Amino acid sequence: MTRQVPADILEALRRGRRFLAVLHENPDGDSLGTTFGLALALESLGKEVVVAGGDTLPPAYAFLPGSDRLRGPAEVTGPFDTAILPDCAALDRTGAVLPAVQACPVVLNIDHHGSNDGFGTHTWVAPEASAAGELAYHLVLALGAKLTPAVAICLYTAIVTDTGSFHYESTTPECLEIAAALVRAGASPWLVASRLYETRSESSLRLLARALNTLEVSPRGKVAWVSLTPGDFVSAGAPESESDGIVNYPRQIDGVEVALFFRVLGPDQVRVGFRSRGRVDVAALAARFGGGGHTKAAGCVAAGGLGAVKAKVLQVALEAAGE
């Protein structure tokens, strides 16, 4: 269960005194859990840490210890000697916090995306890891920080969400062993599961209903997709964060190899979520539109209207799926 932490990453964390810990755009459970968990661990060692992100906290993750300290770009006041970017495959994914990151003399890139472009002063990218939270667990131990219940809950959440509650093929013996260690340290599986999977707002269900009403399936049943517009969010009374996980619904259809979720961001910008059952590398598909991710879960932001983006993305998805 022991993973070797790169010496340069460890030394930078030991030498740093004032850290900027940054969430990536549209933060998911891995980004949130890993970032909050590392921040709490570093603070226990006497470091000062400011957690920042360009997006508001998704309501479902308000239970995470340290989540109340999330700061927006306008609230970030330097200087910082070190920036930590967990679960972030590219520097520009820091969004509005990018200028603050660029002002840091040391930038630590700690990630598990195979599409990571290797940015940063020091880089630790381990695509074989189930989640960035798995790497953070080893960092906490290597630093000699105490694995408190608060840190354990954050890192457990990171691993649970990025493995699909241990459903995905990324679930390894190592990540299960780490999850067990985190539970022994005080993480509550029921607390995490109940907040993330057993509690839904009315608006999130109304938004899901609107998305499922757009469901389309290709003639041979290998590709399925749904879409949402800004008007759908208004009608449902839902924040953007409540669209998380919608892309997984079309993937559940028997026979579907690739699932897509088109979310209109503006008149000429569409965010596309890709999911695969395993045969198709959707990270490669997303990369064709300037995005990236994992082989089974990826995303991009494509220029153009919804109809034009759908046509372009579906063309490559259908070809990849064998249609």
Buried (B, 14 or more C-beta within 10 A) or exposed (E): EEBEBBEEBBEBBEEBEBBBBBBBBBBBBBBBBBBBBBBBBBBBBEBBBBBBBBBEBBBBBEBBBBBEBBBEBEEBEEEBBBBBBBBBBBBEBBBBBBEBBEEBEBBBBBBBBBBBBEBBBBBBBBEEBBBBBBBBBBBBBBBEBEBBEBBBBBBBBBBBBBBBBBEBEBBBEBBBEBBEBBBEBBBBEEEBBEBBEEEEBEBBEBBBEBBEEBEEBBEEBBBBBBBBBEEBBEEBEBBBBBBBBBBBBBBEBEEBBBBBBBBBEEEEBBBBBBBBBEEBBBBBBBBEBEBBBBBBBBBBBBEBBBEEBBEBBBEBBBEBBEB
